[in-house]
């Protein structure tokens, strides 16, 4: 069975959100992309308290200066499509009130006919936490645990009841319910986060940083699942953050998924050999407008399928 391919939707400042998200979503679905995805960045601090990804001195990219709300973006995409799955890669879970997020995702899944995939992460920006977090940055893991519990409760049978540190639900009818159990994916890569994934989530959503490291991580994750007695299969969606260039990137320091469509497809082939179920290709960042995004996405899709993905 061919690997599923997904596409990142146009949320960044160079796009007309109301026009371009539905347009790109429709075109991607018609092209053959089987899923559509959004990111979450809620602000652009000036100056930033910390570097990108928490790396000291690493500047935030200009494309993060304005990123459309992920759930609004998915709603626009859902209304414009009928088959493609719609997912978050990822929501910074501790920036959301658990009960309200659970209800929003349930409503979106019901409205879209069971197409939502919930990718949750804990984030890294102290500035985002200062603006919106449910709890301090240091408690992010506990908030994620509670949010998963609340989602499972709200999406389950009525009456819903839950008592946690930040959420208290008296026995209640809570609807609408999702059209089917919404899968929860986590981008865990070490320690406690991996154990949380194996014990509590439906699957893994890593970022592509090279085929060999991915292969090693995937093997370790499956071994951990076996050690902890997990019997349910692990779903898997690989996030490929691309840096598209019209011409081939010729410098010796080329990173995975940096360069022309041929180079991006070359990296897709290498990562596809690891055996994950789906690859999310996010092209939006360096592109000028929606037309270029549609053109490059179509070219990447056609070449990827021709290469056997």
C-alpha positions in Angstrom: 0.0 0.0 0.0 1.4 3.4 -1.0 2.4 5.8 1.7 -0.2 8.5 2.3 0.8 12.0 1.5 -0.5 15.1 3.3 0.0 18.9 2.7 0.5 21.8 5.0 -2.2 24.5 4.6 -1.3 28.2 3.9 -1.5 29.9 7.3 1.4 32.4 7.1 1.5 36.1 6.4 1.9 36.0 2.7 -1.4 34.3 2.2 -5.0 35.5 2.0 -6.4 33.2 4.7 -10.1 33.3 3.8 -9.5 32.8 0.1 -6.3 30.7 0.0 -6.9 28.0 2.6 -10.1 26.7 0.9 -8.5 27.1 -2.5 -5.4 25.2 -1.6 -7.4 22.6 0.3 -9.7 21.8 -2.7 -6.7 21.7 -5.1 -4.7 19.4 -2.8 -7.6 17.0 -2.4 -8.1 16.9 -6.2 -4.4 16.4 -6.7 -4.5 13.3 -4.5 -3.2 14.5 -1.1 -5.0 12.5 1.5 -4.7 14.9 4.4 -4.4 18.6 5.2 -2.5 20.0 8.2 -2.0 23.1 10.3 0.6 24.4 12.6 0.3 26.6 15.7 2.2 29.8 16.5 0.2 32.3 18.5 2.6 35.4 18.6 5.9 36.8 17.4 7.8 38.3 20.3 9.9 41.4 19.8 12.4 40.8 21.3 12.0 37.1 21.9 12.8 35.8 25.4 14.5 32.8 23.8 15.6 31.6 20.4 13.7 29.5 18.0 13.0 26.0 19.5 14.6 27.3 22.7 18.1 27.5 21.0 19.9 30.6 22.3 20.5 33.1 19.6 18.5 31.3 16.9 16.1 33.9 15.5 12.5 33.3 14.8 11.8 33.2 11.1 9.9 36.1 9.6 7.2 33.7 8.3 6.1 33.1 11.9 5.2 36.8 12.2 1.6 36.1 11.5 0.2 32.5 11.6 -3.6 32.0 11.3 -5.4 30.2 14.1 -5.2 26.4 13.5 -8.8 25.5 14.3 -10.2 28.3 12.2 -7.9 27.2 9.4 -9.0 23.6 9.6 -12.7 24.7 9.6 -12.1 26.5 6.4 -10.4 23.5 4.9 -13.1 21.1 6.1 -15.9 23.1 4.5 -14.0 23.1 1.2 -13.3 19.4 1.0 -15.0 16.1 1.4 -12.4 13.3 1.7 -9.1 14.5 3.0 -8.3 14.1 6.6 -7.7 17.3 8.5 -5.1 17.4 11.2 -3.0 19.5 13.6 0.7 19.2 13.5 0.8 20.3 16.2 -1.5 22.1 18.6 0.6 23.4 21.6 -1.8 21.7 24.0 -1.0 23.7 27.2 -2.0 26.9 25.5 -5.6 25.6 25.3 -8.3 25.1 28.0 -8.7 21.3 27.9 -12.5 21.2 28.0 -13.0 23.8 25.3 -10.4 22.3 23.0 -12.0 18.9 23.4 -15.4 20.2 22.4 -14.0 22.2 19.5 -12.2 19.1 18.0 -15.3 17.0 18.6 -17.5 19.5 16.8 -15.0 19.8 13.9 -14.9 16.0 13.6 -18.7 15.7 13.6 -19.0 18.4 11.0 -16.4 17.0 8.7 -17.7 13.4 8.8 -14.9 11.9 11.0 -11.8 13.4 9.4 -9.9 15.1 12.3 -6.5 14.0 13.6 -5.3 15.6 16.8 -1.6 16.2 17.0 -0.6 17.6 20.4 2.7 18.9 21.6 4.0 20.8 24.6 5.8 23.7 22.7 8.9 25.5 23.6 8.2 29.2 23.6 8.2 30.9 27.1 6.6 34.0 25.5 3.6 31.9 24.2 3.2 30.3 27.6 3.3 33.8 29.3 0.5 34.9 27.0 -1.9 32.0 27.0 -0.9 28.9 29.0 -3.1 27.0 31.4 -0.2 26.5 33.7 3.5 27.5 33.9 5.9 26.1 31.3 7.4 23.8 33.9 4.0 22.0 34.2 3.5 21.5 30.5 3.7 17.7 30.7 1.0 17.5 33.4 -1.2 19.8 31.3 -0.8 17.6 28.3 -1.7 14.5 30.3 -4.8 16.1 31.6 -5.8 17.4 28.2 -5.6 13.9 26.8 -7.8 12.6 29.7 -10.3 15.4 29.2 -10.5 14.7 25.4 -11.1 11.0 26.0 -13.8 11.8 28.5 -15.6 14.4 26.4 -15.4 12.3 23.3 -16.8 9.3 25.2 -20.3 8.3 26.3 -22.5 10.6 28.4 -22.7 11.4 31.2 -19.2 12.9 31.1 -17.5 13.4 34.4 -13.9 14.3 35.2 -11.9 15.7 38.1 -8.4 16.9 37.5 -6.0 19.7 38.6 -7.3 22.2 36.0 -10.6 20.7 34.9 -13.7 19.7 36.8 -16.7 18.3 34.9 -19.8 17.5 36.8 -21.7 14.5 35.3 -23.1 16.1 32.1 -24.3 15.5 28.6 -21.5 17.0 26.4 -22.1 17.1 22.6 -21.8 16.9 19.8 -19.7 13.7 19.8 -17.0 13.0 17.2 -18.1 10.9 14.3 -15.5 8.3 15.4 -12.7 8.2 18.0 -10.4 11.1 17.1 -6.8 9.7 17.0 -4.3 11.6 19.2 -0.7 11.7 17.9 2.3 13.0 19.8 5.8 14.2 18.5 7.7 12.6 21.4 11.4 11.8 21.0 12.8 10.9 24.5 12.2 9.7 28.0 8.9 10.4 29.6 7.4 11.8 26.4 7.9 8.5 24.6 6.4 6.6 27.5 3.4 8.9 27.4 3.0 8.2 23.7 3.2 4.5 24.0 0.8 4.3 27.0 -1.7 7.0 26.1 -1.6 8.1 22.5 -2.7 6.6 19.2 0.5 7.4 17.3 3.7 9.2 16.6 4.3 12.5 14.7 8.0 13.0 14.4 9.8 15.8 12.4 12.0 14.6 9.6 15.7 15.3 10.4 17.3 12.6 8.3 16.4 9.0 7.3 18.9 7.3 9.5 18.0 9.1 12.8 14.3 8.5 12.0 14.9 4.8 11.4 16.7 4.5 14.8 13.9 6.4 16.6 11.2 4.3 15.0 12.9 1.1 16.0 13.4 2.3 19.6 9.8 3.4 19.8 8.5 0.0 18.7 10.8 -1.7 21.1 9.5 0.5 23.9 5.9 -0.3 22.9 6.7 -4.0 23.1 8.4 -3.6 26.5 5.4 -1.8 27.9 2.9 -4.3 26.6 1.2 -2.2 24.0 -0.9 -4.3 21.7 -2.6 -1.5 19.6 -0.7 -0.6 16.5 1.1 2.8 16.4 -0.2 5.2 13.8 2.6 7.3 12.3 2.7 10.6 10.4 6.1 12.1 9.5 6.3 15.9 9.3 8.6 17.1 6.5 9.4 20.8 6.9 10.7 21.9 3.5 12.8 24.8 2.3 11.9 24.9 -1.3 14.2 26.5 -3.9 13.5 26.8 -7.6 17.0 25.6 -8.5 18.8 22.7 -6.9 20.6 23.5 -3.7 24.3 22.9 -4.3 26.0 23.8 -1.1 27.5 21.0 1.0 25.4 21.9 4.0 22.1 20.9 2.4 19.6 19.8 5.1 16.9 17.2 4.6 14.0 18.6 2.4 15.9 21.7 1.4 16.2 22.4 -2.3 14.3 21.8 -5.6 11.4 19.5 -6.0 13.7 16.8 -7.2 15.8 17.1 -4.0 12.7 17.1 -1.9 11.4 14.0 -3.6 14.8 12.4 -3.1 14.5 13.0 0.6 10.9 11.7 0.6 12.1 8.4 -1.0 14.8 8.0 1.7 12.5 8.7 4.6 9.7 6.6 3.1 12.0 3.5 3.3 11.7 3.8 7.1 8.1 2.5 6.8 5.9 5.1 8.4 2.3 5.3 7.2 2.1 8.9 6.1 4.3 11.9 5.3 3.1 15.5 5.8 4.8 17.8 3.4 4.8 21.4 4.5 5.9 23.7 1.7 4.2 27.0 2.6 7.0 28.9 4.4 9.3 30.2 1.6 6.7 30.3 -1.2 5.3 33.6 -2.4 1.6 33.0 -2.8 -1.1 30.3 -3.0 -0.6 29.8 -6.8 3.1 28.9 -6.3 2.1 26.6 -3.3 -0.4 24.8 -5.5 2.1 24.4 -8.4 4.9 23.2 -6.2 2.7 20.8 -4.2 1.3 19.3 -7.4 4.8 18.8 -8.8 6.1 17.2 -5.6 3.1 14.9 -5.5 3.4 13.7 -9.1 7.2 13.2 -8.8 6.8 11.4 -5.4 4.2 9.0 -6.8 6.4 8.4 -9.9 9.3 7.6 -7.6 7.2 4.8 -6.0 6.0 6.5 -2.9 
